Amino acid sequence: MLVSVWRYAHLALAIVSSVFLLLLAVTGVILAVDAVNEQRSSYRAENIDSLDLSQTLPNLRKIYPEIVELTIDYGQFVSIDAVDTKGSSVKGYIDPKTGKFLGEKDNKSQFVQWVTALHRSLFLKVTGRVIIGVVSFLLFLITVSGLVLIVKRQQGVRNFFAKINRDFFSQYFHVVSGRLFLIPVFILALTGTYLFMVRIGLLDKTNQTVEYQVKTEQAERDIANFSIFKRTKLSDVVKVEFPFMEDDPEEYYVLKLKDRELTINQLNGSIHKEVTYPFTALAEQVSLDLHTGQTNRIWAIILGLASLNILFFIYTGFVITFKRTRIKIKNCYSTGEAEIIILVGTENGSTSFFANQIHKQLLADGQKSLLLGMNQYQTFPRAKHIIVFTSTYGLGTAPSNASQFGKKIWTYSQQAVNFSVLGFGSKAYPDFCAYAHEIDILLAQQSWANRLIPLHTVNDKNVDELISWIHHWSEKTGIAIVSTPAIYTPKVAGLKRFRVIEKSVLSANNSTFTVLLKPQDRVQIQSGDLLAIYPAKDQRERFYSIGYKNGMVQLVVKLFPDGFGSSFLYQLQQHQLLEARVLVNPRFHFPKSAPAVALIANGTGIAPFLGMIAENQAKTPVRLYAGFRYDNATTAHYRQFAEEQKHLGQLQQLRLAFSREQPAQYVMDLIREEGVYFVNLLEHNGCVMLCGALQMQHDVEAVLNEILLKSSGKTLEYYKRIGQVLTDCY
């Protein structure tokens, strides 16, 4: 329940402030770019923290007989308003050490001034400042509520940076970037709120003034000997206002520092008056520096990225909301009438899609079905079946709309009811369907509940696994539910177009072919990534490891009789367009920091390695070991490719093994023959990569483990754990 409160608060705040946040984010990016450009100016003074006023002012007096004021702004730009020895007016930047005139002051462009006014007040003066201040405070609340949601999702602060379960891009990006830019966005919101409070007078800015009794009999001193000037570094100065008339005891230096203002006798350097700024004024300056990034280029860049990220927060946040609310649930029966109760536990709405499809099928069959969130559990006087569809949130806990179910199940008992639990999740995470298992056990503990069929789980929205549950449930109940996959197939997102450039043909002793594809859309690809294809244009997908070189995707495919994916690829014609999805596989990218790499493959597993070798511009020492059944035209092509790469210095050695030739040899035999090389490779931080069949992986790993134990006493598992052995086998 608590998570729901925070989520609705987070959403409500975002909706209320979204238009203004959008405007502030866009203008914030522009102003951040301007702040970065400002600090790139060649007029910026260096080492002002090592210069004091007793060194600077006398030199300037020699070059500029009449000085009105000296200013040091936030970017360490020193400017002067003076008259030089020729009687000419000088207004611009100078070198504080030599007094050399560097250039005139650059006025901000009309566009930047316009953007600044829009960012600060929406051109509405005080009213606009109030609106901006309120929106800044709302952003502060959004940040806090977002932080709470992440902590709740990750099961505590200790798991704050643990892996995020990825349901879809917007959800994943929203959480990951939220963690990454949490501090910059928090600072932007907090400082923006503080500046608003100070500037409309909500916080006191009263200065404290102290006047000192000046002894007129004190001897005159040269300004180079003024003690206050000796102990004041230029980096602490905001402005120095010079006396209008020299030698007039009624004219003073006015020294404005970051924390106070001093009025100084021009004859002897004694302090006549001191005005101390309140804490609110000091905090205002710090807030301004943090909010604008005007004092540090790197911080300005971070603020620009944070502002840009707010735009993506708005977009991804509304995508998440849309996905959660887009499923329209139609209930025709009340809780007192329904006989089949479907309870859904979902975080992002994807589980609701499957539950709603089942619900609609039951209604179409004339069944009295009712679909509710798990937190809506209550007494159902006519219920015969309770079906629970639930995902798992975070690290194994209940999704937001199921947080109260564990308590309610003990509060509301039912008459004798059959129950069935279906869990949704991903086996890529250790807590796969953990909450579904918990609910299955919880229901089994109820005296009124009878388990109709064992717990079923669905991995990565696999419709085949859902249909398996449909068959089991229908068989037990005698209630027919349509099991056509297309009904339960969400639309596949993120598809890119690829054009078929070339495809090889099969031969009598070669059932493997290659397909060369050219991306038609912008997409980031590396060798080792996966290409997901959808032969039947439904949810069923097949994955192929990518070899990427010269902007082309190369697949090596074995044709199986009636193969779902391989038959589809083999039937493709030259120039035909294919829609597919690229899955980034960073754990199987070429290790650029490794001093040497050994690549081990069998069959079609050679595909990513061909791309890695071709892209080995750093000329890392690479050896390729590959196993095949026959020595044929395909392997001859690999030999030719290897010779070309050796000539370029991108491949050191190629060794092939053939299991159906004489003498019969497997790739693990090659590994055994070169055991010393592999031991040295791993001991000197080298890397071993395996791609191909699982059986090959098991055989090769067994041989490597045996060799390592004999020579060094270390296991292969040790090198896997530290990232020196990478696998992508199937």
Buried (B, 14 or more C-beta within 10 A) or exposed (E): EEBEEBBEBBBBBBEBBBEBBBBBBBBBBBBBBBBBEBBEEEBBBEEBEEBBBBBBBBBBBEBBEBBBBBBBBBBBBBBBBBBBEEEEEBEBBBBBBEBEBBEEEEEEEEEBEBBBBBBBBBEEEEEBBBBBBBBBBBBBBBBBBBBBBBBBBBBEEEBBEEEBBBBBEBBBBBBBBBBBBBEBBBBBBBBBBBBBBBBEEEBEEEEEEEEEEBEEEEEEBEBBEBEBBEEBBBBBBBBBBBBEEEEEBEBBBBBBBEEBBBBBBBBBBBBBBBBBBBEBBBBBBEBBBBBBBBBBBEBBBBBBBBBBBBBBBBBBBBBBBEBBEEBEBEBEBEBEEBBBBBBBBBBBBBBBBBBBBBBBBBBEEEBBBBBBBBBBBEEBEBBBBBBBBBBBBBBBBBBBBBBBBBEBBEEEEBEEBBBBBBBBBBEEBEBBBBBBBBBBEBBEEBEEBEEBBEBBBBBEBBBEBBBBBBEBBBEEBEBEBBBEBEBBBEEBEEBBBBBBBEBBEEEEEBBBBBBBBBBEEEBEBBBBBBBBBBBEEBBBBBBBBBBBBEEBBBBBBBBEEEBEBBBBBBEBEEEEEBBBBBEEBEEBBBBEEBEBBBBBBBBBBBBBBBBBBBBBEEEBBBBBBBBBBBBBEBBEEBEEBBEEBBEEBBBBBBBBBBBEBEEEBBBBBBBBEBBEBBBEBBBEEBBBBBBBBEEBBEBBBEBBBBBBEEBEEBEBEBBBEEEBBBBBBE
